[in-house]
Amino acid sequence: MTSQKTFRMKKKLAKQMKQADPALDPPENRQHDQIQRKIERQKFRLEIMMKKRQHYFLSNSGMLAELHTKVRIYQPGGMPPISSTSKPISKRWRILLPHGSYGTYPSPRALGTYKVVVEQYRQAAY
């Protein structure tokens, strides 16, 4: 057999393998292909949004809940987050939630001087 004929046979075999029945592929390959397709779709969406100058937030929607609920869970006693002022964040700033709707930031509570524990902070540093 000549090398040119061998090359053509290899090329033909590779083409046939690409067209093979996906049911005959091992499950790992199919899962890998599905992940690759999802990644390509996300890249495509991101490129479109960047062209339109829109913001895109990547999130695991299965693990995220409404921001207000999440903030309240992690704050002691379910209180609003602490800030240097109780001035709310501007209404023009919104949060893109995992299910596609928009939410507003919760109003923070001001940090009072009685909350500042400088001495305890110093002791913890030693």
Secondary structure, 3 states (H helix, E strand, C coil): CCHHHHHHHHHHHHHHHHCCCHHHCCHHHHHHHHHHHHHHHHHHHHHHHHHCCCCCCCCCCCCCCCHHHHHHHHCHHHCCCEECCCCCCCCCCCEECCCCCEECCCCCEECCHHHCCHHHHHHHHC
